[in-house]
């Protein structure tokens, strides 16, 4: 009997976020694709993308592939031959064009770095940064990627996340595990107490996408902690939980950091509002609850 499950192409299936989606999703038949996936595709190569679309048939494509090194991208500011632009703009354009050509719905994973970080947390209706000189080059490339996705088809989805973290992933470290690693090594730096963020528990992304597909949703949705937190407060709660004793962390000001020559621009009052996905019936994990969950997953206690 032929499966009635929707066939989904997961482009970037071995990435930190994409791999967890593949592990947790329950509803779909997946085509796992990236440079190292079951199905090979290099999104920066139009011929590779064309070959992938010609050999595989699916109803949705989820684009997890991205260049996410914010500081690395900043070193290439203005360079459209650099990896951030090649992957986050040219690569997105290649995938979006073939999705449109083949009448495939595209789900694009984006970030709160598309905002200037002055008046967050931001809703889905908030406008992206207008003055791109005030945001990071990474943010600029993600803005361009979002604009491409919206331009290609009104049936497409953009799912924004912020400072993602999960309990285990050997290939790449995330926001929370980076803090734990630096603390264990004795290299933890002072943390900002005047920046506001809404970290995303990565395990929330699979049920969010399942819900959006089931409802035929289009447009922009946010998945992040419903409550904002400073990196300092997040760090103290995280380290106290894992050490089972109160841990004091030195404070720093993001304003002092941003005033240093060569500093990568970062949103100050950042983060994402999640009322829209909550109205559909999914409540994203709060940052405290997320830390509790990764503690249980990592320690088994």
PyMOL commands that set and color helices and strands:
alter all, ss='L'
color gray80, all
select helices_A, chain A and resi 16-24+46-55+70-74+83-101+112-114+132-134+137-152+175-185+204-214+231-243+254-258+275-279+287-299
alter helices_A, ss='H'
color red, helices_A
select strands_A, chain A and resi 7-11+29-34+39-40+60-63+105-111+157-161+191-192+219-222+251-252
alter strands_A, ss='S'
color yellow, strands_A
deselect
rebuild
show_as cartoon
